[in-house]
Amino acid sequence: MTESAEPSGPTLVDMIEVPHALADRLARHGGEAGRAFATALPDLAGEFLDRWELTPGGPPMHGWSALALPVTGPDGAESVLKLQVLDEETVGEPVALRAWDGAGAVRLLRHDPATNTILLERLDPARDLTSVEDPREAVRLLAGLLARLTALPAPAGLRGLGDVAADMLAEVPDALPLLGDEDERRLLADCAAAVREVAGEPGDRLLHWDLHYENVLAGDREPWLAIDPKPLAGDPGFDLMPALDNRFDPAAAEIRWRFDLLTDALGLDRERARAWTLARVLQNSLWDLEDGEPGLAAEQTRVARVLLGRE
């Protein structure tokens, strides 16, 4: 008589839990494909833990659409395994990180092109720029990083700001009637007019596109490093908006101070930077309207009015 095998203990895959907030977000925004990706995440993580000889080193973390696992390599080095949906936003992340090569940004250690799984140096997730008590000092730090990151020409193959701007402008005629307030319609139309003036010269620098304060983490080899780029090839003025509307101060003088600091730090032409910042107002507003919001966000409206000289 053959003895039955002893039940095996839990595997690494069994111990990997996908945070509910991440699974819900993937399902809401990705539909069936998002649900399938969330379901497959433990197996995908297990595959790369084995392939790259990694050991889990802490509870899973997550961003908007990615699972991040603190891990330790065979040499004892600490890093983060990031698993994310492969789409038009995430496909450029390893391209940008490779170009920056750790200068102002988290260092890329490994990359699997088939799944867009990446291994990153470990930073301190508990310390981002929101932990800097003085908001103006936080703006200065962010401006310094932006100046370094946008100094590089964009690698070939990245999405271009010219295409993004053209898509935005094409959506404006259908978006304007969704706004019931005449002043908001006029403001959005004026933002679109500013974009049309610069759309023919979209620029060629490597943009992060999402450098808000929570996407700057404390590190060991540099005090602060950027994470989670959604890279574009374009004009650096398009990268200023998160520094204006995050940790928001509605005072017109403060918005102008931030804008002046950013344009000086990056060496930008102020009028072009103003137009490309209004492009971000336009983009954010179009996204909000697409999501069913009844009007423009107060922060977006305030920044636009100040930059248009109405405050």
C-alpha positions, 0 to 999 in steps of 0.5 A: 500500500502506497503512503499518501504524501505529506501536505506541503507547506505554503509556497511563496506564491501562497504568501503573496497577497494582492492589496484589495485597493489595488485589485479594485482599482485594476478591475474598475479601470481595466475591466476584465483584463484588469481583473485577470491581471490582478488574479495573475499577480501572485503567480507572476510574482512567484515566477520572478522571485524564482527567476531572479533569485529573490526573497520577499523582505516585507509586506507588499506595497502598491501604487495606482496600478502596480504591485511592489514587493520589497525583496532581497537578492542572493547577494543580500542587496535590498531592492523592489520587484515591481509588477505592472500592467503593460500599457502605453503609460508603463512601457516607457518606464524602463526606457526612461530609468535606463536613460537617467541611470540613477541620476536623480531617479531610482536606479533600474536593476533588471527588466523583463520586456515581455511583462514589463516587470522591473527590479528597482533599488530600494528607497524609503517608502515612508519618506517622500517630499510631503514629509518636508515641513517647509512647502517652499523647500519641497518645491525647491527640491522638486525643481532641482530634480526636474531640472536634472531629469528634463536636461536629457534628450528623450530616447527614441520610441517614447510617446511624443507631446505633440501627439498628446496635445493633438489628441487633447485639442481634438477632444475640446469641442465635445468637452466644452458643452459638458460644462454648465458654467460659462466662465468654466467653458471660457477658461477651458477654451482659453487653455486650448487656445494657449496649447494651439500656439505651442503645439507645433513645437512640442519639444524633445526632452525626456519628461517624467510627466508625473513628478508630484511630491509622493513620487519623490522618495528618500534614498541612501546614495542621493537624498531624494530620487524620483520614481514612477515616471510616465515618460514623454518626449516633449517640452519641460514646461509640461512637467511643472503642474504637479509642483503647482497643484500638489501641496496646494496653496491657493494664494495667487502670490504663492502660485506665481512664486512656484511658477517663477522658481520652476521656470528659473530652475529649468531655464525655461521661456516663461511664455512657453512654460505658461502655455504648456502648464495650461496644457496640463490644466486642459488635460486634467480637466478633460480627464475629469469630465471624462470621469463624469465630474460636473465641472472643473477642479478648484485647483486647476481653475485657480492655477489657470486663472493666475497664469492667464493674468486673471487673479 
